[in-house]
Amino acid sequence: MKILTSILFIVSLSNSFGQGIYAPEAGSIGTTAIHKDSSSIVSWGNSCEIIRGYQQIDSTQFGFASNGNSSSALGKADGITVSLGDSGIAIYTLSMPVFNGVGADFTLFENAFSSIFLELAFVEVSSDGINYFRFPSFSNTQDSSQIGSFGNLDATYLHNLAGKYQVNYGTPFDLDEISNDSLLNKGNITHIKIIDVIGNITPEFATYDSQNRKINDPWPTPFPSSGFDLDALGLIHVNGINSIEEKKINIAIYPNPFTDKITLEIEDEITAIQLVSISGSTLSLEINKSLNLSYLTNGVYFLKIYTKTNFYVQKVVKK
């Protein structure tokens, strides 16, 4: 919904991530935001079906969202959008499928007019147009009091939810973050679905993240431009344009599994390395390519590697 209207370096870097554990707003150190002019985007979504939701799901007399149409979500991000309404859906059908490369595989654009007024959506993918798989979403925003129609959100509390970033900056999605399944071919993603997060925290209408936490975002929005405002889908790893092989050589982590130390080799200049537990908690933040992780207990962890040009998530295992 839119209406016009020297401290140690490591300490400074940690503070730039805000109070939450996830990447901060566009323009901050460690952000994962992808600008619409980024050279990493090689193509744009060009076929989209819209299924509108109500302007206000508990007061259907307002009718459905009506701002924009499916063509508003096609081509390069330009700030012209189609509004989904409460729990509305958009489905892109890709003429050239996306594949799972290193780092973000595609990025979604909303038209938030600031870095703190954010409207969110779930994202799902399919390789057959029938079976869809949702990115594990994380919302650490408080859910004890409703964020109002023009309330604020902090990007550092959000992960794998479209709409995390303001207009002209896309939220990245990495297929590595979806669990493997025999019904999903990550090398041939043909459909991408966006589902508006209602944002209402009452039990009757609440939507939940992957940890079964209520997702709180601006609500109610009884306007034609209600809900998630879809601007564009930027494609990064596209069959027929680039290849898995040429992307895979960009980064190496060894040994993996590890016992005490791991070393990173990457062509891009690293600006931060964030070690994250499987539950999403940040365990460390540094820039050294050689990491001593002997203090960790055995298990699965994730390295979030931030560079000047990209963002990567790599799973590592200690045993």
Buried (B, 14 or more C-beta within 10 A) or exposed (E): BBEEEEEEEBEEBBEBBBEBBBBBBBEBBBBBBBBBEBEBBBBBBBBBEBBBBBBBBBEEEBBBBBBBEBEBBBBBBBBBBBBBBBBBBBBBBBEBBBBBBBBBBBBBBBBBEEBEBBBBBBBBBBBEEEBBBBBBBBBBBEBEEBBEBEBBBBBBBBBBBBBBBBBBBBBBBBBBBBEEEEEBBBBBBBBBBBBBBBBBBEEEBBBEBBEEBBBBBBBBBBBBBBBBBBBBBBBBBBBEEBEEEEBEEBBEBEEBEBEEEBBBEBEBEBBBBBBBBEEBEBBBBBEEBEBEBEEBEEEEBBBBBBBEBBBBBBEBEBE
